[in-house]
Amino acid sequence: MTINSTHSTRFNRQLDQLNKLLFSNKPWLVITGAGISLSSGIPTYRDDKGQWLRSDPIQHQEFISDEQKRKRYWARSLVGWPPVANAKPSEAHHLLTDMENKGLISGVITQNVDRLHQKAGLNKVIDLHGRLDRVYCLQCNRYETRDSVQHRLLNINPHLKPLVNHSDNIVKAPDGDAYVEDKVTETIKLVSCETCQGVIMPDVVFFGGSVPKHIHEETNALFLQSKGLLVLGSSLMVYSSYRFCKLAKQYAKPLVILNRGKTRADDLADLHIKQDCTLILKHCLDAYQS
């Protein structure tokens, strides 16, 4: 569906309401979820009804304490990383960069770990749940690029190269994960920190993990600088992002949600348009420039 093809009076009213809100309350803080990266080839965790699409996300504590869980993670990540590393920003990512350049938004807090906002040229981005393109050592805190880890893993696991080379044929999962048979995960050899031989971990917040304190401080500061909250492509089921919707109501800041399905904050929103956010953002930018 396109904006021009709709004959919905209600939808047109929503677009008018959105423009009035956006243009009279700028700059806006934007929260983005997996929905804006779907067209870049990165799957989402939930469907339009907010229902979970997978049953086995790795937990923070089990990664740290269970070597078999780490082997399972790295085997699946070995196959799932290349599609994320090679992913291109979607049109929505580029539209947000345009909105930043025009002063409509103050910045983006993203739940995504794919770094596609940065690839699209956005200046102010806070990676709420970390970034998949690097890892760190749990013992000495040394950082290493994810590409470097990929190279080292393949060097000691040459039998897995055919899977990686044909990763386009593998069923992908969110956040650089991929469906790999258990018999394959059991064969992988792990790599360690090159400095201290400690356990390395992707620089992301797994389920059950905590958002670092400095990220909380940065996001709170960006929220206070903004006059409204705009949510794109997120069901807001995770509290670390949902809490900003509660703060918006507490501070009497308008809350707008552009998400095709239901969200946790539907009862808090001043406006929720259940359409593709790319089409809506294009409409807003066109109206702002006219």
Buried (B, 14 or more C-beta within 10 A) or exposed (E): EEBEEBEEEEBEEBBEBBBEBBEEBBBBBBBBBBBBBBBBBBBBBBEEEBEEEEEEBBBBEBBBEBEEBBBBBBBBBBBBBBBBBEBEBBBBBBBBBBBBEEEBBBBBBBBBBBBBBBBBBBEBBBBBBBBBBBBBBBBEEBEBEBEEBBEBBBEEBEEBEEBBEEBEEBEBBBBBBBEBEEEBBEEBEBBEBBEEEBBBBBBBBBBEBEBEEEBBEBBEEBBEEBBBBBBBBBBBBBEBBBBBBEBBBEEEBBBBBBBBBBBBBBEBBBBBBBBBBBBBBBBBBEBBEE
